[in-house]
Amino acid sequence: MQAPTQGTRVRSRTVSAPLPERIPPSWPDPLTAYPAVRPPYPVPAVRAARGGAPGAAADGARGATGHGRRALLLGVCCMSLFMVGLDNTIVNVGLPAIGRQLHAGVSGLQWTVAAYTITLAALLMFSGALADRIGRRTIFQVGLSLFTLGSWLCSLAPGLGWLIAFRVLQGVGGSMLNPAALGIITNTFTGPAQRARAIGVWDGVFGLSMALGPLVGGVFVGAAGWRGIFWANIPVGLAAISLTALFVPDSKAPRPRRADPVGQFLVIVMLGSLTYAIIEGPSHGWFSPEIFGFFAASAAALALLLAYEPRRAEPMIDLRFFRSVPFAGANLEAVCATAALGGFLFLSTLYLQDVRGLSALQAGLAILPMPLVMAMTAPLAGRVVARRGPRIPLVIAGAALTVSCAALSRLTGSADDSYLIISYALFGVGAGMMSSPITNGIMSGVPKTQAGMASGMNSSSRQLGQSLGVAIVGSVLAATMRGSMQAGFLHASHAGWWILAGCGYAVLLLGVVCTTRRARATAARLSW
């Protein structure tokens, strides 16, 4: 029986209220950074950019969102995602040059990557709530400005400490961009089909930015040194700021979530302390008072968060979600899979340049099979999830990640190029197949009314995983490496690759356990 649509006569009366939209059970986004099944906050009617009556704002929005204008708005939002995605891979290619010129050890290189990703993980949900309350265009512009400013300052950093601080500034800006941009997209493309196509373009841009990152990074490092990798964001950011001011309407949530400063502070302490303890443990000693104190601070912040959040009427993190096995499992899968990705990029760039002696551009070209295969397999994973469910793609993803990392643990200084290409391409299969089933598990594991908060939590899980992957693998590298980077890297990296293989195996096991009928029943029992 065909469902009635708006305006259809049903039993002599007109159904005037719009029917709820059906969201696809999954949508292929090449990296989970930012799940694109639903926006991480309610989607309101457009309001005036600079005040005015709500009715006039709506009329202006309708007049300002013709086909060409909507395409322009989508392009502006995709520019922000392109910058954030590019930064996930472009910086890794410059790590060896940063280490040489700024006299940074392994821990310094870890912080160069983790300072950005851990800031994203800690602030994503807070930034989404801030955009709801203040206005999405306003927060989007602030995020663009901070990210562009941070990129410019990174290119001028006189030392490692300054570079890490400016990477944090980039992370603050990046945490504002994606929640606000998704709100702008979903507020502009109101029809289900239009929104699905727009989100598909959004996902494709992220995959493109990931694929181009190593190559673009190699070009900039070869032409202008490591500082050049941060210049790539500046013209894109300035163009996006100008276009946003001219063409993007503002919007707010009619009933924005209340701010949770206590919960946000506890999340920052928990993630920051844990990351510091893992990265600095090898140099200070794992049982030193300083490292023990940071581990204790992280554990205490977690305990306080678990005690505090259930008492709030509008918690930043609704812990009831984790009663759903599919939801809890999908978040663990996201952490493990992105930890493998972060560790892969970290180890691969150091190996290719410091052991094989490749230039930055050659290293970028050598890594290219991974993101290219990832971008090609992600749409296939989405189709499989839609027809057969998430289990098969998760098993394939976990198996591919495990086998690839196990193969890379056997690398030598003169490994055959075909061996590298096959191993990197196999990792790309795992990275591409993981995103859609994880998103499906998140969205199907909680009531649809809670989809926004759930997707925001999943985004944070993905950024957390990437941070932990770099922190853990780098710490193992620092603890076991003897002598120079070139002489001691191969032996020390073997343990790191096996840790990443374990992350892949965890994805495989979770994919089997968390997709059973009994597991799905735990999600059905949730109610709000």
Sequence and secondary structure as in RCSB ss.txt:
>XXXX:A:sequence
MQAPTQGTRVRSRTVSAPLPERIPPSWPDPLTAYPAVRPPYPVPAVRAARGGAPGAAADGARGATGHGRRALLLG
VCCMSLFMVGLDNTIVNVGLPAIGRQLHAGVSGLQWTVAAYTITLAALLMFSGALADRIGRRTIFQVGLSLFTLG
SWLCSLAPGLGWLIAFRVLQGVGGSMLNPAALGIITNTFTGPAQRARAIGVWDGVFGLSMALGPLVGGVFVGAAG
WRGIFWANIPVGLAAISLTALFVPDSKAPRPRRADPVGQFLVIVMLGSLTYAIIEGPSHGWFSPEIFGFFAASAA
ALALLLAYEPRRAEPMIDLRFFRSVPFAGANLEAVCATAALGGFLFLSTLYLQDVRGLSALQAGLAILPMPLVMA
MTAPLAGRVVARRGPRIPLVIAGAALTVSCAALSRLTGSADDSYLIISYALFGVGAGMMSSPITNGIMSGVPKTQ
AGMASGMNSSSRQLGQSLGVAIVGSVLAATMRGSMQAGFLHASHAGWWILAGCGYAVLLLGVVCTTRRARATAAR
LSW
>XXXX:A:secstr
     TT EETTEE  S       S    SSTTS  SS SS    B  TT   HHHHHHHHHHH SHHHHHHHHH
HHHHHHHHHHHHHHHHHHHHHHHHHHTT  HHHHHHHHHHHHHHHHHHHHHHHHHHHHH HHHHHHHHHHHHHHH
HHHHHH SSHHHHHHHHHHHHHHHHHHHHHHHHHHHHH  SHHHHHHHHHHHHHHHHHHHHHHHHHHHHHHHHH 
TTHHHHTHHHHHHHHHHHHHHH   B  SS     HHHHHHHHHHHHHHHHHHHHHHHH TTSHHHHHHHHHHHH
HHHHHHHHGGGSSS SS GGGGGSHHHHHHHHHHHHHHHHHHHHHHHHHHIIIIIS   HHHHHHHHTHHHHHHH
HHHHHHHHHHHHH SHHHHHHHHHHHHHHHHHHTT  TT  HHHHHHHHHHHHHHHHHHHHHHHHHHHHTS GGG
HHHHHHHHHHHHHHHHHHHHHHHHHHHHHH  SSHHHHHHHHHHHHHHHHHHHHHHHHHHHHHTTSHHHHHHHHT
   
